[in-house]
């Protein structure tokens, strides 16, 4: 199986900046000021400005913005396990106990 990290074309910083640009575009599409969106999201306008300009923010801030913009469901697919390639792989996934700690 190919390591998904090797397939990523963006760094985390680039992904954050891209996410911030899309959030800003959505804010402007909805004709919201930074102050109005920040108030609806329960964050400061300064934090929103920092996110929109740098792409850096806490997960809590990003999720609050997504909720205020009506896009929280976009995050429901994050961190889902990959689909099983075979029936045997699917069966093995449910036959073994769920790990509570990593090995490495």
C-alpha positions as CSV (number, residue, x, y, z in Angstrom):
1,X,0.0,0.0,0.0
2,X,1.3,3.5,-0.9
3,X,1.9,5.8,2.0
4,X,-0.6,8.7,1.7
5,X,2.0,11.2,3.0
6,X,4.0,10.6,-0.1
7,X,1.1,11.6,-2.3
8,X,0.6,15.0,-0.7
9,X,1.4,17.8,-2.9
10,X,1.2,20.5,-0.3
11,X,3.0,21.2,3.0
12,X,0.8,21.7,6.1
13,X,1.5,25.4,5.9
14,X,0.4,25.5,2.3
15,X,-2.7,23.6,3.1
16,X,-3.5,26.0,5.9
17,X,-3.0,29.0,3.6
18,X,-5.2,27.4,0.9
19,X,-7.9,26.7,3.5
20,X,-7.8,30.3,4.8
21,X,-8.1,31.6,1.2
22,X,-11.2,29.5,0.6
23,X,-12.7,30.6,3.9
24,X,-12.1,34.2,3.1
25,X,-13.6,33.8,-0.4
26,X,-16.7,32.1,1.2
27,X,-16.9,35.0,3.7
28,X,-16.8,37.5,0.9
29,X,-19.3,35.5,-1.2
30,X,-21.7,35.8,1.7
31,X,-21.0,39.5,2.0
32,X,-19.8,39.2,5.6
33,X,-17.3,41.5,7.2
34,X,-14.5,40.0,9.3
35,X,-16.1,41.5,12.4
36,X,-19.6,40.0,11.6
37,X,-18.1,36.5,10.9
38,X,-15.9,36.6,13.9
39,X,-18.8,37.5,16.1
40,X,-20.9,34.7,14.7
41,X,-18.1,32.2,15.2
42,X,-17.3,33.4,18.7
43,X,-13.7,34.4,17.9
44,X,-11.9,37.7,17.7
45,X,-11.7,39.7,14.5
46,X,-7.9,39.8,15.0
47,X,-7.8,36.0,15.1
48,X,-9.8,35.8,11.9
49,X,-7.5,38.3,10.2
50,X,-4.5,36.3,11.3
51,X,-6.0,33.1,9.9
52,X,-7.0,34.7,6.6
53,X,-3.5,36.3,6.1
54,X,-1.2,33.5,7.4
55,X,-3.3,30.3,7.3
56,X,-2.3,29.5,10.9
57,X,-5.1,28.8,13.4
58,X,-6.1,26.3,16.0
59,X,-8.4,23.5,15.1
60,X,-11.1,25.0,17.4
61,X,-10.9,28.3,15.5
62,X,-11.2,26.6,12.1
63,X,-14.2,24.5,13.2
64,X,-15.9,27.5,14.7
65,X,-15.5,29.3,11.4
66,X,-16.7,26.3,9.4
67,X,-19.8,26.2,11.6
68,X,-20.5,29.9,11.2
69,X,-20.1,29.6,7.4
70,X,-22.4,26.6,7.3
71,X,-19.6,24.2,6.2
72,X,-18.9,22.2,9.3
73,X,-20.0,19.0,7.5
74,X,-16.9,19.4,5.2
75,X,-14.8,18.1,8.1
76,X,-16.8,14.9,8.8
77,X,-14.7,12.9,6.4
78,X,-11.4,13.9,7.9
79,X,-9.2,11.1,9.5
80,X,-11.5,8.3,8.2
81,X,-9.7,5.0,7.8
82,X,-9.0,4.0,4.1
83,X,-11.5,1.8,2.4
84,X,-10.6,-1.9,2.5
85,X,-9.2,-3.1,-0.8
86,X,-10.4,-6.7,-0.4
87,X,-13.1,-8.5,1.5
88,X,-10.3,-10.3,3.6
89,X,-8.9,-6.9,4.6
90,X,-12.4,-5.7,5.7
91,X,-13.0,-8.9,7.7
92,X,-9.5,-8.6,9.3
93,X,-10.3,-5.0,10.3
94,X,-13.3,-6.1,12.3
95,X,-12.0,-9.4,13.6
96,X,-9.0,-7.9,15.5
97,X,-9.5,-5.7,18.7
98,X,-9.3,-2.0,18.3
99,X,-5.8,-0.7,19.2
100,X,-5.6,1.8,22.0
101,X,-1.9,2.7,21.5
102,X,0.5,2.9,18.6
103,X,3.5,0.6,18.3
104,X,6.1,3.0,16.9
